[in-house]
Amino acid sequence: MHQFNINRRHFLQGTTASLALAALGANGMDIIHRANPYRVGLIGTGWYGKSDLFRLIQVAPVEVVALCDVDKNMLADAAKLVSQRQKSGKTPKMYGDYRKMLADNQFDIILIGTPDHWHALQMIDSVKAGAHVYVQKPISVDVMEGEAMVAAARKYNKVVQVGTQRKSTPHLIDAKKNIVDAGLLGKVSHVEMCCYYAMRANGNPPVQAVPDFLDYDMWTGPAPLRPYDGLPHVRWWRTFTEYGNGVTGDMCVHMLDTVRWMLNLGWPKRISSTGGIYVQKEGKSNISDTQSAIFEYDDLNCVWQHHTWGGPANPEYPWSFTLYGEKGTLWGSTMQCDFIPKDDKGKKIHLDVVYEKEKYPEDLTEPTNPKIELNAAPATRLHMLNFLNAIETGGKPVADIEEGHISTASCILANMSMKTGRPIVYDPKKREIIGDREANGLLARSYRQPFIHPDPKRV
């Protein structure tokens, strides 16, 4: 049987190990068997769109029928790569408008790798067209978009997996089962989460003409139309609140989602946040460079902190979570975990990220820019297999759209708290913020015409 090594020991023991290893394949072969390959389409052929698609191609029989992107150059490059990677060798059809792509073809699966402001409409339209969906995180830019996405998935009875693949990360699966669930931490009553990456793009590029190969109006879609000052889809869009929710929306969503999964948490009871642009004031960026947030649960606070300047509190864990239990502490990240018992008699446990460079050597030569995240590749493959298993069995995937919505919306609500200067108490049953008319007005953002904001009551 194929085995993973983590610090010279077996990866997992017991049922979790069996499921994880079975999903990844005992002999490096596909484990999904179908008479016909899945008919797949990709919307958004940039960095993570291609990365997700190539991980899917590695683990299941698929025929990539069509690709969609508003950048003709990026689209053509992606089509060429797909023809080289998929078994049939066929070049997928290319589209600049995803709505036409959905209308012209029948799909089993749609992958969505576009910027955040497009996720809601594309996911909802895809399930309406009969496809199951793998959508990148965060699922939405406002709370009501997320509510509508959950409603659409349920109405059309489609599996929607969110790209919060930490739930499919081997060393984190190990930590959950053999440290958290095994009771080594005892009662956890405090959690800290952080990101100290210098990832806030900034600067003052001049307004310029839109290049012929880019449909900037379609790229913008329902978001406000900013003056064009360079290719937005090469990281630049992430620095503007017009298209996303900053570092909290982008990075906290991963860590909060992981913590909720580890500790079996649902919606926070109350959310509060403070922050702003404290240091990096020279450029156009309008997302916070410094922010703290508290997600409150019964007898537990989950605290988030980020700054995009200076250095990390712990260089070993610059983007991470820490679970503080009465019996010990667990540090966790995409790269490693460390359990430190309170009692000197207890044993420390260290877990490292799993790589599959030998099993999937093409990972090392994947010609994408930016390069593939090698540490995330095994997790994404396992996440795809979990998605396909849910499709085949009619069950819910590990990162079901509702779980993705809770994690995404919680981060959005934190930003709303920072903006209003008040704590937020959200009632997911009533889909409203308790006792705050101003904050309720922020649950759904205005859409640029002719795009119509989705309504969870009428998807």
DRENMIBA-427172 format. One record per residue (C-alpha): residue number from 0; z, y, x. Coordinates in nm, 2 decimals. Layout:
N
{k = NUM; pz = Z; py = Y; px = X}
...
***
This chain:
459
{k = 0; pz = 0.00; py = 0.00; px = 0.00}
{k = 1; pz = -0.07; py = 0.35; px = 0.11}
{k = 2; pz = 0.25; py = 0.52; px = 0.23}
{k = 3; pz = 0.35; py = 0.87; px = 0.31}
{k = 4; pz = 0.57; py = 0.96; px = 0.59}
{k = 5; pz = 0.83; py = 1.24; px = 0.57}
{k = 6; pz = 1.04; py = 1.27; px = 0.88}
{k = 7; pz = 0.95; py = 0.91; px = 0.98}
{k = 8; pz = 1.08; py = 0.76; px = 0.66}
{k = 9; pz = 0.93; py = 0.65; px = 0.34}
{k = 10; pz = 0.83; py = 0.93; px = 0.10}
{k = 11; pz = 1.00; py = 0.81; px = -0.22}
{k = 12; pz = 1.18; py = 0.52; px = -0.36}
{k = 13; pz = 1.19; py = 0.39; px = -0.72}
{k = 14; pz = 0.99; py = 0.48; px = -1.02}
{k = 15; pz = 0.90; py = 0.83; px = -0.91}
{k = 16; pz = 0.75; py = 0.69; px = -0.59}
{k = 17; pz = 0.55; py = 0.43; px = -0.78}
{k = 18; pz = 0.41; py = 0.68; px = -1.01}
{k = 19; pz = 0.33; py = 0.93; px = -0.74}
{k = 20; pz = 0.17; py = 0.67; px = -0.51}
{k = 21; pz = -0.02; py = 0.51; px = -0.79}
{k = 22; pz = -0.16; py = 0.84; px = -0.90}
{k = 23; pz = -0.27; py = 0.92; px = -0.55}
{k = 24; pz = -0.44; py = 0.58; px = -0.51}
{k = 25; pz = -0.33; py = 0.29; px = -0.31}
{k = 26; pz = -0.64; py = 0.26; px = -0.10}
{k = 27; pz = -0.78; py = 0.61; px = -0.10}
{k = 28; pz = -1.01; py = 0.52; px = -0.40}
{k = 29; pz = -1.05; py = 0.69; px = -0.74}
{k = 30; pz = -0.80; py = 0.56; px = -0.99}
{k = 31; pz = -0.97; py = 0.71; px = -1.29}
{k = 32; pz = -1.23; py = 0.46; px = -1.42}
{k = 33; pz = -1.49; py = 0.56; px = -1.68}
{k = 34; pz = -1.82; py = 0.44; px = -1.78}
{k = 35; pz = -1.95; py = 0.80; px = -1.76}
{k = 36; pz = -1.82; py = 1.08; px = -1.54}
{k = 37; pz = -1.63; py = 1.37; px = -1.68}
{k = 38; pz = -1.86; py = 1.66; px = -1.76}
{k = 39; pz = -1.71; py = 1.95; px = -1.58}
{k = 40; pz = -1.76; py = 2.33; px = -1.57}
{k = 41; pz = -1.60; py = 2.59; px = -1.35}
{k = 42; pz = -1.54; py = 2.95; px = -1.45}
{k = 43; pz = -1.47; py = 3.16; px = -1.14}
{k = 44; pz = -1.61; py = 3.02; px = -0.82}
{k = 45; pz = -1.39; py = 3.20; px = -0.57}
{k = 46; pz = -1.13; py = 3.06; px = -0.34}
{k = 47; pz = -0.90; py = 2.87; px = -0.57}
{k = 48; pz = -1.17; py = 2.79; px = -0.83}
{k = 49; pz = -1.37; py = 2.59; px = -0.57}
{k = 50; pz = -1.05; py = 2.44; px = -0.42}
{k = 51; pz = -0.94; py = 2.31; px = -0.75}
{k = 52; pz = -1.29; py = 2.17; px = -0.83}
{k = 53; pz = -1.32; py = 1.99; px = -0.50}
{k = 54; pz = -0.98; py = 1.83; px = -0.54}
{k = 55; pz = -1.09; py = 1.70; px = -0.88}
{k = 56; pz = -1.41; py = 1.57; px = -0.73}
{k = 57; pz = -1.20; py = 1.38; px = -0.47}
{k = 58; pz = -0.99; py = 1.19; px = -0.73}
{k = 59; pz = -1.21; py = 1.12; px = -1.03}
{k = 60; pz = -1.58; py = 1.05; px = -1.13}
{k = 61; pz = -1.71; py = 1.39; px = -1.24}
{k = 62; pz = -2.05; py = 1.55; px = -1.29}
{k = 63; pz = -2.03; py = 1.93; px = -1.24}
{k = 64; pz = -2.27; py = 2.04; px = -1.50}
{k = 65; pz = -2.24; py = 2.42; px = -1.46}
{k = 66; pz = -2.07; py = 2.70; px = -1.28}
{k = 67; pz = -2.01; py = 3.06; px = -1.39}
{k = 68; pz = -1.94; py = 3.37; px = -1.18}
{k = 69; pz = -2.02; py = 3.74; px = -1.20}
{k = 70; pz = -2.10; py = 3.75; px = -0.83}
{k = 71; pz = -2.44; py = 3.59; px = -0.78}
{k = 72; pz = -2.39; py = 3.54; px = -0.41}
{k = 73; pz = -2.06; py = 3.36; px = -0.45}
{k = 74; pz = -2.21; py = 3.16; px = -0.74}
{k = 75; pz = -2.51; py = 3.04; px = -0.53}
{k = 76; pz = -2.29; py = 2.94; px = -0.24}
{k = 77; pz = -2.06; py = 2.75; px = -0.47}
{k = 78; pz = -2.35; py = 2.56; px = -0.63}
{k = 79; pz = -2.48; py = 2.46; px = -0.29}
{k = 80; pz = -2.14; py = 2.33; px = -0.19}
{k = 81; pz = -2.10; py = 2.14; px = -0.52}
{k = 82; pz = -2.44; py = 1.97; px = -0.47}
{k = 83; pz = -2.32; py = 1.85; px = -0.13}
{k = 84; pz = -1.98; py = 1.73; px = -0.26}
{k = 85; pz = -2.05; py = 1.56; px = -0.59}
{k = 86; pz = -2.18; py = 1.20; px = -0.60}
{k = 87; pz = -2.50; py = 1.27; px = -0.80}
{k = 88; pz = -2.61; py = 1.54; px = -0.55}
{k = 89; pz = -2.73; py = 1.75; px = -0.83}
{k = 90; pz = -2.70; py = 2.13; px = -0.82}
{k = 91; pz = -2.51; py = 2.26; px = -1.13}
{k = 92; pz = -2.66; py = 2.51; px = -1.36}
{k = 93; pz = -2.55; py = 2.87; px = -1.29}
{k = 94; pz = -2.43; py = 3.13; px = -1.53}
{k = 95; pz = -2.31; py = 3.49; px = -1.52}
{k = 96; pz = -2.15; py = 3.48; px = -1.86}
{k = 97; pz = -1.91; py = 3.20; px = -1.94}
{k = 98; pz = -1.97; py = 3.23; px = -2.31}
{k = 99; pz = -2.34; py = 3.13; px = -2.26}
{k = 100; pz = -2.23; py = 2.85; px = -2.04}
{k = 101; pz = -2.00; py = 2.71; px = -2.31}
{k = 102; pz = -2.27; py = 2.75; px = -2.57}
{k = 103; pz = -2.55; py = 2.58; px = -2.37}
{k = 104; pz = -2.35; py = 2.27; px = -2.26}
{k = 105; pz = -2.10; py = 2.01; px = -2.36}
{k = 106; pz = -1.80; py = 1.98; px = -2.14}
{k = 107; pz = -1.51; py = 1.74; px = -2.12}
{k = 108; pz = -1.32; py = 1.97; px = -1.87}
{k = 109; pz = -1.33; py = 2.33; px = -1.79}
{k = 110; pz = -1.16; py = 2.47; px = -1.48}
{k = 111; pz = -1.06; py = 2.84; px = -1.48}
{k = 112; pz = -1.02; py = 3.01; px = -1.15}
{k = 113; pz = -1.08; py = 3.37; px = -1.25}
{k = 114; pz = -0.84; py = 3.67; px = -1.21}
{k = 115; pz = -0.54; py = 3.68; px = -1.44}
{k = 116; pz = -0.69; py = 3.93; px = -1.69}
{k = 117; pz = -0.96; py = 3.68; px = -1.79}
{k = 118; pz = -0.75; py = 3.36; px = -1.83}
{k = 119; pz = -0.66; py = 3.39; px = -2.20}
{k = 120; pz = -1.00; py = 3.45; px = -2.35}
{k = 121; pz = -1.17; py = 3.19; px = -2.13}
{k = 122; pz = -0.91; py = 2.92; px = -2.20}
{k = 123; pz = -0.91; py = 2.98; px = -2.57}
{k = 124; pz = -1.29; py = 2.98; px = -2.59}
{k = 125; pz = -1.30; py = 2.66; px = -2.38}
{k = 126; pz = -1.07; py = 2.46; px = -2.61}
{k = 127; pz = -1.26; py = 2.59; px = -2.91}
{k = 128; pz = -1.58; py = 2.46; px = -2.74}
{k = 129; pz = -1.42; py = 2.11; px = -2.72}
{k = 130; pz = -1.30; py = 2.10; px = -2.36}
{k = 131; pz = -0.97; py = 2.02; px = -2.20}
{k = 132; pz = -0.87; py = 2.30; px = -1.96}
{k = 133; pz = -0.71; py = 2.34; px = -1.62}
{k = 134; pz = -0.62; py = 2.70; px = -1.59}
{k = 135; pz = -0.48; py = 2.88; px = -1.29}
{k = 136; pz = -0.14; py = 3.05; px = -1.30}
{k = 137; pz = -0.02; py = 3.29; px = -1.41}
{k = 138; pz = -0.17; py = 3.20; px = -1.75}
{k = 139; pz = -0.19; py = 3.56; px = -1.88}
{k = 140; pz = -0.13; py = 3.93; px = -1.82}
{k = 141; pz = 0.07; py = 3.98; px = -2.13}
{k = 142; pz = 0.31; py = 3.78; px = -2.35}
{k = 143; pz = 0.10; py = 3.76; px = -2.66}
{k = 144; pz = -0.20; py = 3.63; px = -2.47}
{k = 145; pz = 0.02; py = 3.34; px = -2.36}
{k = 146; pz = 0.15; py = 3.28; px = -2.72}
{k = 147; pz = -0.22; py = 3.26; px = -2.83}
{k = 148; pz = -0.31; py = 3.02; px = -2.56}
{k = 149; pz = -0.03; py = 2.78; px = -2.66}
{k = 150; pz = -0.13; py = 2.81; px = -3.02}
{k = 151; pz = -0.50; py = 2.74; px = -2.94}
{k = 152; pz = -0.42; py = 2.43; px = -2.73}
{k = 153; pz = -0.22; py = 2.29; px = -3.01}
{k = 154; pz = -0.46; py = 2.38; px = -3.29}
{k = 155; pz = -0.76; py = 2.23; px = -3.12}
{k = 156; pz = -0.56; py = 1.94; px = -2.98}
{k = 157; pz = -0.66; py = 1.98; px = -2.62}
{k = 158; pz = -0.48; py = 1.91; px = -2.30}
{k = 159; pz = -0.42; py = 2.23; px = -2.09}
{k = 160; pz = -0.28; py = 2.19; px = -1.75}
{k = 161; pz = -0.16; py = 2.50; px = -1.56}
{k = 162; pz = -0.20; py = 2.53; px = -1.18}
{k = 163; pz = 0.17; py = 2.53; px = -1.11}
{k = 164; pz = 0.13; py = 2.23; px = -0.88}
{k = 165; pz = 0.47; py = 2.25; px = -0.73}
{k = 166; pz = 0.57; py = 2.00; px = -1.00}
{k = 167; pz = 0.32; py = 1.76; px = -0.83}
{k = 168; pz = 0.42; py = 1.84; px = -0.47}
{k = 169; pz = 0.54; py = 1.51; px = -0.31}
{k = 170; pz = 0.84; py = 1.65; px = -0.12}
{k = 171; pz = 0.96; py = 1.85; px = -0.42}
{k = 172; pz = 0.93; py = 1.54; px = -0.65}
{k = 173; pz = 1.15; py = 1.36; px = -0.39}
{k = 174; pz = 1.40; py = 1.65; px = -0.39}
{k = 175; pz = 1.42; py = 1.66; px = -0.77}
{k = 176; pz = 1.48; py = 1.28; px = -0.81}
{k = 177; pz = 1.69; py = 1.20; px = -0.50}
{k = 178; pz = 1.89; py = 1.52; px = -0.47}
{k = 179; pz = 1.90; py = 1.72; px = -0.79}
{k = 180; pz = 1.88; py = 1.44; px = -1.05}
{k = 181; pz = 2.10; py = 1.21; px = -0.83}
{k = 182; pz = 2.38; py = 1.46; px = -0.86}
{k = 183; pz = 2.41; py = 1.55; px = -0.49}
{k = 184; pz = 2.43; py = 1.92; px = -0.58}
{k = 185; pz = 2.68; py = 1.88; px = -0.86}
{k = 186; pz = 2.68; py = 2.16; px = -1.11}
{k = 187; pz = 2.43; py = 2.44; px = -1.02}
{k = 188; pz = 2.55; py = 2.78; px = -1.12}
{k = 189; pz = 2.34; py = 3.01; px = -0.90}
{k = 190; pz = 1.98; py = 3.02; px = -0.79}
{k = 191; pz = 1.80; py = 3.25; px = -0.56}
{k = 192; pz = 1.42; py = 3.28; px = -0.54}
{k = 193; pz = 1.22; py = 3.51; px = -0.31}
{k = 194; pz = 0.89; py = 3.61; px = -0.15}
{k = 195; pz = 0.87; py = 3.82; px = 0.16}
{k = 196; pz = 0.50; py = 3.79; px = 0.24}
{k = 197; pz = 0.31; py = 4.10; px = 0.33}
{k = 198; pz = 0.07; py = 4.02; px = 0.06}
{k = 199; pz = 0.03; py = 4.36; px = -0.12}
{k = 200; pz = -0.32; py = 4.48; px = -0.04}
{k = 201; pz = -0.32; py = 4.86; px = 0.01}
{k = 202; pz = -0.55; py = 5.13; px = 0.13}
{k = 203; pz = -0.78; py = 5.41; px = 0.01}
{k = 204; pz = -1.14; py = 5.28; px = 0.01}
{k = 205; pz = -1.39; py = 5.53; px = -0.13}
{k = 206; pz = -1.56; py = 5.50; px = -0.47}
{k = 207; pz = -1.91; py = 5.35; px = -0.41}
{k = 208; pz = -2.21; py = 5.20; px = -0.59}
{k = 209; pz = -2.17; py = 4.86; px = -0.74}
{k = 210; pz = -2.39; py = 4.61; px = -0.55}
{k = 211; pz = -2.68; py = 4.45; px = -0.72}
{k = 212; pz = -2.53; py = 4.10; px = -0.70}
{k = 213; pz = -2.21; py = 4.19; px = -0.89}
{k = 214; pz = -2.18; py = 4.23; px = -1.27}
{k = 215; pz = -1.88; py = 4.46; px = -1.24}
{k = 216; pz = -1.86; py = 4.53; px = -1.61}
{k = 217; pz = -1.83; py = 4.16; px = -1.69}
{k = 218; pz = -1.58; py = 4.11; px = -1.40}
{k = 219; pz = -1.36; py = 4.38; px = -1.56}
{k = 220; pz = -1.40; py = 4.23; px = -1.91}
{k = 221; pz = -1.10; py = 4.32; px = -2.13}
{k = 222; pz = -0.92; py = 4.51; px = -1.86}
{k = 223; pz = -0.95; py = 4.89; px = -1.79}
{k = 224; pz = -1.26; py = 4.98; px = -1.60}
{k = 225; pz = -1.15; py = 5.12; px = -1.26}
{k = 226; pz = -1.40; py = 5.32; px = -1.05}
{k = 227; pz = -1.56; py = 5.06; px = -0.82}
{k = 228; pz = -1.42; py = 5.08; px = -0.46}
{k = 229; pz = -1.52; py = 4.75; px = -0.31}
{k = 230; pz = -1.53; py = 4.38; px = -0.41}
{k = 231; pz = -1.23; py = 4.34; px = -0.64}
{k = 232; pz = -1.23; py = 3.96; px = -0.63}
{k = 233; pz = -1.16; py = 3.94; px = -0.26}
{k = 234; pz = -0.78; py = 3.98; px = -0.30}
{k = 235; pz = -0.81; py = 4.35; px = -0.39}
{k = 236; pz = -0.76; py = 4.30; px = -0.76}
{k = 237; pz = -0.41; py = 4.15; px = -0.71}
{k = 238; pz = -0.27; py = 4.49; px = -0.60}
{k = 239; pz = -0.34; py = 4.66; px = -0.94}
{k = 240; pz = -0.14; py = 4.62; px = -1.26}
{k = 241; pz = -0.47; py = 4.66; px = -1.46}
{k = 242; pz = -0.55; py = 4.29; px = -1.37}
{k = 243; pz = -0.22; py = 4.12; px = -1.30}
{k = 244; pz = 0.16; py = 4.15; px = -1.28}
{k = 245; pz = 0.21; py = 4.20; px = -0.91}
{k = 246; pz = 0.40; py = 3.98; px = -0.67}
{k = 247; pz = 0.65; py = 3.89; px = -0.94}
{k = 248; pz = 0.37; py = 3.77; px = -1.17}
{k = 249; pz = 0.18; py = 3.60; px = -0.89}
{k = 250; pz = 0.46; py = 3.44; px = -0.68}
{k = 251; pz = 0.78; py = 3.43; px = -0.88}
{k = 252; pz = 0.60; py = 3.23; px = -1.15}
{k = 253; pz = 0.57; py = 2.94; px = -0.90}
{k = 254; pz = 0.93; py = 2.94; px = -0.79}
{k = 255; pz = 1.07; py = 3.01; px = -1.14}
{k = 256; pz = 0.86; py = 2.73; px = -1.28}
{k = 257; pz = 0.98; py = 2.49; px = -1.01}
{k = 258; pz = 1.34; py = 2.58; px = -1.07}
{k = 259; pz = 1.31; py = 2.54; px = -1.44}
{k = 260; pz = 1.15; py = 2.19; px = -1.38}
{k = 261; pz = 1.42; py = 2.10; px = -1.13}
{k = 262; pz = 1.71; py = 2.20; px = -1.36}
{k = 263; pz = 1.55; py = 2.13; px = -1.70}
{k = 264; pz = 1.56; py = 2.50; px = -1.81}
{k = 265; pz = 1.38; py = 2.66; px = -2.10}
{k = 266; pz = 1.35; py = 3.03; px = -2.19}
{k = 267; pz = 1.59; py = 3.26; px = -2.02}
{k = 268; pz = 1.85; py = 3.42; px = -2.25}
{k = 269; pz = 1.81; py = 3.76; px = -2.10}
{k = 270; pz = 1.59; py = 3.91; px = -1.83}
{k = 271; pz = 1.65; py = 4.23; px = -1.62}
{k = 272; pz = 1.47; py = 4.38; px = -1.33}
{k = 273; pz = 1.46; py = 4.68; px = -1.10}
{k = 274; pz = 1.22; py = 4.79; px = -0.84}
{k = 275; pz = 0.92; py = 5.00; px = -0.76}
{k = 276; pz = 0.71; py = 5.14; px = -0.47}
{k = 277; pz = 0.98; py = 5.22; px = -0.22}
{k = 278; pz = 0.80; py = 5.20; px = 0.12}
{k = 279; pz = 0.42; py = 5.15; px = 0.10}
{k = 280; pz = 0.33; py = 5.47; px = -0.08}
{k = 281; pz = 0.02; py = 5.56; px = 0.11}
{k = 282; pz = -0.25; py = 5.36; px = -0.07}
{k = 283; pz = -0.40; py = 5.30; px = -0.41}
{k = 284; pz = -0.19; py = 4.99; px = -0.49}
{k = 285; pz = 0.02; py = 5.04; px = -0.80}
{k = 286; pz = 0.23; py = 4.71; px = -0.80}
{k = 287; pz = 0.59; py = 4.71; px = -0.68}
{k = 288; pz = 0.65; py = 4.66; px = -0.31}
{k = 289; pz = 1.02; py = 4.59; px = -0.37}
{k = 290; pz = 1.17; py = 4.42; px = -0.68}
{k = 291; pz = 1.47; py = 4.22; px = -0.80}
{k = 292; pz = 1.50; py = 4.03; px = -1.12}
{k = 293; pz = 1.77; py = 3.82; px = -1.29}
{k = 294; pz = 1.68; py = 3.54; px = -1.54}
{k = 295; pz = 2.00; py = 3.46; px = -1.72}
{k = 296; pz = 2.09; py = 3.11; px = -1.86}
{k = 297; pz = 2.42; py = 2.97; px = -1.97}
{k = 298; pz = 2.66; py = 2.97; px = -1.67}
{k = 299; pz = 2.36; py = 3.03; px = -1.44}
{k = 300; pz = 2.17; py = 3.32; px = -1.30}
{k = 301; pz = 1.83; py = 3.28; px = -1.14}
{k = 302; pz = 1.77; py = 3.58; px = -0.91}
{k = 303; pz = 1.43; py = 3.68; px = -0.78}
{k = 304; pz = 1.37; py = 3.92; px = -0.49}
{k = 305; pz = 1.06; py = 4.03; px = -0.31}
{k = 306; pz = 0.95; py = 4.30; px = -0.07}
{k = 307; pz = 0.61; py = 4.33; px = 0.09}
{k = 308; pz = 0.73; py = 4.51; px = 0.40}
{k = 309; pz = 0.97; py = 4.41; px = 0.68}
{k = 310; pz = 1.07; py = 4.05; px = 0.74}
{k = 311; pz = 1.21; py = 3.76; px = 0.54}
{k = 312; pz = 1.58; py = 3.69; px = 0.50}
{k = 313; pz = 1.53; py = 3.34; px = 0.64}
{k = 314; pz = 1.21; py = 3.29; px = 0.85}
{k = 315; pz = 1.21; py = 2.92; px = 0.77}
{k = 316; pz = 1.19; py = 3.00; px = 0.39}
{k = 317; pz = 0.99; py = 3.32; px = 0.34}
{k = 318; pz = 0.87; py = 3.21; px = -0.01}
{k = 319; pz = 1.13; py = 2.97; px = -0.16}
{k = 320; pz = 1.40; py = 2.88; px = -0.40}
{k = 321; pz = 1.77; py = 2.80; px = -0.32}
{k = 322; pz = 1.99; py = 2.60; px = -0.56}
{k = 323; pz = 2.36; py = 2.65; px = -0.51}
{k = 324; pz = 2.57; py = 2.37; px = -0.64}
{k = 325; pz = 2.94; py = 2.29; px = -0.63}
{k = 326; pz = 2.87; py = 2.00; px = -0.39}
{k = 327; pz = 2.59; py = 2.15; px = -0.18}
{k = 328; pz = 2.29; py = 2.37; px = -0.14}
{k = 329; pz = 1.92; py = 2.29; px = -0.16}
{k = 330; pz = 1.66; py = 2.51; px = 0.00}
{k = 331; pz = 1.30; py = 2.44; px = -0.11}
{k = 332; pz = 0.95; py = 2.57; px = -0.05}
{k = 333; pz = 0.59; py = 2.45; px = -0.04}
{k = 334; pz = 0.64; py = 2.34; px = 0.31}
{k = 335; pz = 0.99; py = 2.17; px = 0.32}
{k = 336; pz = 1.33; py = 2.11; px = 0.17}
{k = 337; pz = 1.68; py = 2.11; px = 0.32}
{k = 338; pz = 1.99; py = 1.98; px = 0.15}
{k = 339; pz = 2.31; py = 2.10; px = 0.30}
{k = 340; pz = 2.63; py = 1.93; px = 0.16}
{k = 341; pz = 2.95; py = 2.13; px = 0.12}
{k = 342; pz = 3.16; py = 1.84; px = 0.26}
{k = 343; pz = 3.12; py = 1.78; px = 0.63}
{k = 344; pz = 3.12; py = 1.40; px = 0.54}
{k = 345; pz = 2.80; py = 1.44; px = 0.34}
{k = 346; pz = 2.46; py = 1.38; px = 0.50}
{k = 347; pz = 2.20; py = 1.66; px = 0.54}
{k = 348; pz = 1.86; py = 1.58; px = 0.41}
{k = 349; pz = 1.53; py = 1.73; px = 0.54}
{k = 350; pz = 1.20; py = 1.67; px = 0.37}
{k = 351; pz = 0.86; py = 1.79; px = 0.50}
{k = 352; pz = 0.54; py = 1.86; px = 0.33}
{k = 353; pz = 0.29; py = 1.57; px = 0.29}
{k = 354; pz = -0.06; py = 1.61; px = 0.44}
{k = 355; pz = -0.35; py = 1.37; px = 0.38}
{k = 356; pz = -0.58; py = 1.48; px = 0.66}
{k = 357; pz = -0.67; py = 1.12; px = 0.75}
{k = 358; pz = -0.73; py = 1.01; px = 0.39}
{k = 359; pz = -0.94; py = 1.32; px = 0.30}
{k = 360; pz = -1.09; py = 1.44; px = 0.63}
{k = 361; pz = -1.33; py = 1.67; px = 0.44}
{k = 362; pz = -1.03; py = 1.89; px = 0.37}
{k = 363; pz = -1.04; py = 2.00; px = 0.74}
{k = 364; pz = -1.41; py = 2.11; px = 0.72}
{k = 365; pz = -1.42; py = 2.27; px = 0.38}
{k = 366; pz = -1.64; py = 2.58; px = 0.43}
{k = 367; pz = -1.45; py = 2.81; px = 0.19}
{k = 368; pz = -1.32; py = 3.16; px = 0.26}
{k = 369; pz = -1.02; py = 3.18; px = 0.26}
{k = 370; pz = -0.97; py = 2.83; px = 0.40}
{k = 371; pz = -0.82; py = 2.55; px = 0.19}
{k = 372; pz = -0.44; py = 2.55; px = 0.17}
{k = 373; pz = -0.40; py = 2.21; px = 0.34}
{k = 374; pz = -0.03; py = 2.19; px = 0.24}
{k = 375; pz = -0.13; py = 2.22; px = -0.13}
{k = 376; pz = -0.42; py = 1.98; px = -0.13}
{k = 377; pz = -0.22; py = 1.66; px = -0.20}
{k = 378; pz = -0.02; py = 1.84; px = -0.47}
{k = 379; pz = -0.34; py = 1.96; px = -0.64}
{k = 380; pz = -0.49; py = 1.62; px = -0.63}
{k = 381; pz = -0.18; py = 1.47; px = -0.79}
{k = 382; pz = -0.18; py = 1.75; px = -1.04}
{k = 383; pz = -0.54; py = 1.68; px = -1.13}
{k = 384; pz = -0.46; py = 1.31; px = -1.18}
{k = 385; pz = -0.17; py = 1.40; px = -1.40}
{k = 386; pz = -0.40; py = 1.62; px = -1.61}
{k = 387; pz = -0.66; py = 1.34; px = -1.64}
{k = 388; pz = -0.39; py = 1.09; px = -1.74}
{k = 389; pz = -0.28; py = 1.32; px = -2.02}
{k = 390; pz = -0.64; py = 1.35; px = -2.14}
{k = 391; pz = -0.67; py = 0.97; px = -2.14}
{k = 392; pz = -0.34; py = 0.89; px = -2.31}
{k = 393; pz = -0.32; py = 1.19; px = -2.54}
{k = 394; pz = 0.01; py = 1.30; px = -2.38}
{k = 395; pz = 0.13; py = 1.63; px = -2.23}
{k = 396; pz = 0.07; py = 1.70; px = -1.86}
{k = 397; pz = 0.36; py = 1.79; px = -1.63}
{k = 398; pz = 0.25; py = 2.16; px = -1.63}
{k = 399; pz = 0.16; py = 2.18; px = -2.00}
{k = 400; pz = 0.04; py = 2.52; px = -2.12}
{k = 401; pz = 0.37; py = 2.58; px = -2.30}
{k = 402; pz = 0.57; py = 2.54; px = -1.98}
{k = 403; pz = 0.32; py = 2.76; px = -1.80}
{k = 404; pz = 0.37; py = 3.02; px = -2.07}
{k = 405; pz = 0.75; py = 3.03; px = -2.04}
{k = 406; pz = 0.73; py = 3.08; px = -1.67}
{k = 407; pz = 0.45; py = 3.33; px = -1.69}
{k = 408; pz = 0.60; py = 3.53; px = -1.98}
{k = 409; pz = 0.94; py = 3.54; px = -1.81}
{k = 410; pz = 0.79; py = 3.71; px = -1.51}
{k = 411; pz = 0.60; py = 3.95; px = -1.73}
{k = 412; pz = 0.92; py = 4.03; px = -1.92}
{k = 413; pz = 1.09; py = 4.11; px = -1.59}
{k = 414; pz = 0.82; py = 4.37; px = -1.51}
{k = 415; pz = 0.87; py = 4.51; px = -1.86}
{k = 416; pz = 1.24; py = 4.54; px = -1.79}
{k = 417; pz = 1.17; py = 4.72; px = -1.46}
{k = 418; pz = 0.93; py = 4.96; px = -1.65}
{k = 419; pz = 1.17; py = 5.03; px = -1.94}
{k = 420; pz = 1.49; py = 5.03; px = -1.74}
{k = 421; pz = 1.66; py = 4.80; px = -1.99}
{k = 422; pz = 1.73; py = 4.42; px = -2.01}
{k = 423; pz = 1.49; py = 4.22; px = -2.22}
{k = 424; pz = 1.59; py = 3.95; px = -2.48}
{k = 425; pz = 1.28; py = 3.77; px = -2.60}
{k = 426; pz = 1.29; py = 3.55; px = -2.91}
{k = 427; pz = 1.00; py = 3.30; px = -2.87}
{k = 428; pz = 1.03; py = 3.18; px = -3.23}
{k = 429; pz = 0.99; py = 3.53; px = -3.38}
{k = 430; pz = 0.76; py = 3.63; px = -3.08}
{k = 431; pz = 0.95; py = 3.96; px = -3.04}
{k = 432; pz = 1.20; py = 4.14; px = -2.82}
{k = 433; pz = 1.53; py = 4.18; px = -2.99}
{k = 434; pz = 1.63; py = 4.54; px = -3.08}
{k = 435; pz = 1.38; py = 4.72; px = -2.86}
{k = 436; pz = 1.08; py = 4.88; px = -3.04}
{k = 437; pz = 0.94; py = 5.03; px = -2.72}
{k = 438; pz = 0.94; py = 4.70; px = -2.53}
{k = 439; pz = 0.78; py = 4.52; px = -2.83}
{k = 440; pz = 0.49; py = 4.76; px = -2.79}
{k = 441; pz = 0.43; py = 4.62; px = -2.45}
{k = 442; pz = 0.40; py = 4.25; px = -2.55}
{k = 443; pz = 0.02; py = 4.29; px = -2.60}
{k = 444; pz = -0.19; py = 4.52; px = -2.39}
{k = 445; pz = -0.48; py = 4.72; px = -2.52}
{k = 446; pz = -0.82; py = 4.55; px = -2.46}
{k = 447; pz = -1.13; py = 4.74; px = -2.35}
{k = 448; pz = -1.40; py = 4.73; px = -2.62}
{k = 449; pz = -1.58; py = 4.52; px = -2.73}
{k = 450; pz = -1.32; py = 4.25; px = -2.63}
{k = 451; pz = -1.06; py = 4.16; px = -2.89}
{k = 452; pz = -0.71; py = 4.06; px = -2.80}
{k = 453; pz = -0.63; py = 3.70; px = -2.91}
{k = 454; pz = -0.38; py = 3.67; px = -3.20}
{k = 455; pz = -0.15; py = 3.36; px = -3.19}
{k = 456; pz = -0.16; py = 3.35; px = -3.57}
{k = 457; pz = -0.54; py = 3.34; px = -3.58}
{k = 458; pz = -0.68; py = 3.16; px = -3.28}
***
